[in-house]
Amino acid sequence: MKVRITFLLVLALLATSPLNAQEGNDSTVQEAFLPYETGPGTSYRSASGAPGEAYWQNSADYEMDVRLHPEEHKVTNSVTIYYTNNSPRALEFIWLKLDQNLFDKESWGAKLTPHTGSRFGNRNFDGGITIDDITVRQAGEGYEPETRSMGTNMKVDLKDPLSAKGGEVTLRIDYSFVIPDYGSDRLGRLETKKGMIYEVAQWYPRVAVYDDVQGWNIRPYLGAGEFYMDYGSFDYQITAPSDYVVVASGALQNPQEVLTPGQQARWEKAQNSDERVYIISPEEVGTEASRPRHSKRLTWKYSIENARDIAWAASRAFIWDAARINLPGEDQSLAMSVYPVESAGDTAWSRSTEYVKGSIEFYSDYLKKYPYPTAVNVAGTVGGMEYPGIVFCSWKATEAGLWGVTDHEFGHIWFPMIVGSNEREHAWMDEGFNTFINRLSTQHFNEGEYYRETDARVLNDWLNSEDHESIMTAPDQIQPGNLGAVAYNKPAVGLHMLRNSILGREAFDEAFNEYLDRWAYKHPTPDDFFNTMENVSGRELDWFWRGWFEKTWTMDQAVDSVRYVEGDPSQGALISISNNDKLVMPVVMKITQENGQTEVIELPVQVWHRGDHWTTQYPSTSKIRRVEMDPRREFPDVNPANNVWSSEK
């Protein structure tokens, strides 16, 4: 024990001796460099950020027979769910998501809508799912289960536990609901000159995710928090009046039954055309010849594989155009747009298919190939919402606004439709990632037609305000007016800093794509992302995850003074800098000498390891005229007034 005490005493004396003293012993930044806890590796999730050797997830396949009743704005459906339990534990019950129950006036979401209203509130509508029948088939036996509703969730008790590692059960549910006029900006209906547009989403009972992190994920649907679903296949048919066009997630299986011969020819032409091809032109909308008339109702059949959800839209008012999407490896998909005559025009929806095509082609090159046979953009009452293979965007959007919402919603195909994160808990893992890639896509599209340069200080006023919240805040707990900053813009700014100023583009892109490849069609957590980025890039980033993602810290770097070695500028300058807040970042300084020479130097973030002050020696040959921190505005320095030192002061 004496030896150990003596050794520690020597270390303490050395640390405080003049030779080894570091500037800034009363440091404000040391917390930044503590280890950031991402949990131990398990057989399900490795400490490297990759799925473990025993990783599992459950699956749900769906078959549906749907009918649209426009006279009542009503949908009826008979859905059959084939659920497989791949987990290592037998399941005694199943939780279903009944998201349409948000629109019941007695729902939690309705009661939690502020009196001033909100984008995700229930606006003067009383509805929800009406279940007519529910049957479970298990081990060859069918029975009516005991059920219990809790908010937008419903528990289905099983007669016998569903066996682990491959147990299967089938649920059949017959139900109906009325489509809200305004469905919390996720679905709804819009009256146009030529007829009603229905956008239908969150519209069928879905099995909740059972995973290795929380077991059953039973956070209710309250409006702002989006979705977390397992993957499966969908085979479904939608019957509607024959003058309606129905577009939906996945491949149309029976075009010969629901399109006229002329439309079938145009459909084929569009699949080989880089230019827009009208399937139904503006002049044809509503005409007798625009739809098959051999029956009062037509059934549209769709299928999609490896998807976590589906949505659809129907109207007699649709202009419909399409063009080929060119994918890597000479593969292709089909971009399509449907919109009313009010939305047509070369500054509006007549360019929609061009936008869809440009967006998906970029992401397929930068990230991973687009996985679905079609990509449909629907103009309607919904301002912007994404589903596999189909998105809803505002019928009023034009020019940069239409490009932006189209690009954003289709960017969601990669996050969270391919990388299936839990949106109800971690909005930033889809919205933030997507906002980040949107900037890259916009810079690329049509030689930057809609690109506007921004920098890392774009959020400074908010970062400095009392409204500043952590990125890790659950979406339903984010304060009103803060969702855009917390879930979209702050994480996107952080990823841009990480790519451009911390890791470098090559290292970032390699790690980011590895994260996507590892977790495609799986369920990552924030820790899986953090660990992947570190392990693949080879950079320890605990200080970044804590400071930018977990905390609400701010950054204030400053130039404190300039002096010269032995008072002689030709022997070098001693530039003293400080970090005055808890958020740490690397240092970039632009140094201008009186002889006209200018240089930008960079110091790693570890310059703050020992304290919040640092002096760096610069090999000057003449007096320093000016020193500027962060000259390219790469970092969110909230007090840029102290970033500049000038000899003229």
Helices and strands as residue ranges (DSSP letters): H 2-16, G 30-33, E 59-69, G 70-72, E 74-85, E 91-97, G 99-103, H 108-111, E 130-138, E 141-143, E 147-150, E 153-162, E 167-178, E 182-183, E 187-192, E 195-200, E 206-207, E 210-211, E 215-216, E 232-241, E 245-248, E 251-252, H 255-258, H 261-270, E 277-280, G 282-284, G 288-290, E 297-307, E 312-315, E 319-327, G 328-330, E 331-339, G 341-343, G 349-351, H 352-366, E 374-380, E 384-387, E 390-394, H 399-411, I 413-418, G 427-429, H 431-444, G 445-447, H 460-463, G 475-477, H 483-483, I 484-489, H 490-497, I 498-502, H 505-519, H 526-537, H 542-544, I 545-550, E 557-564, G 565-567, G 569-571, E 573-579, E 587-593, E 598-603, G 605-608, E 613-618, E 624-629, G 640-642, E 644-646
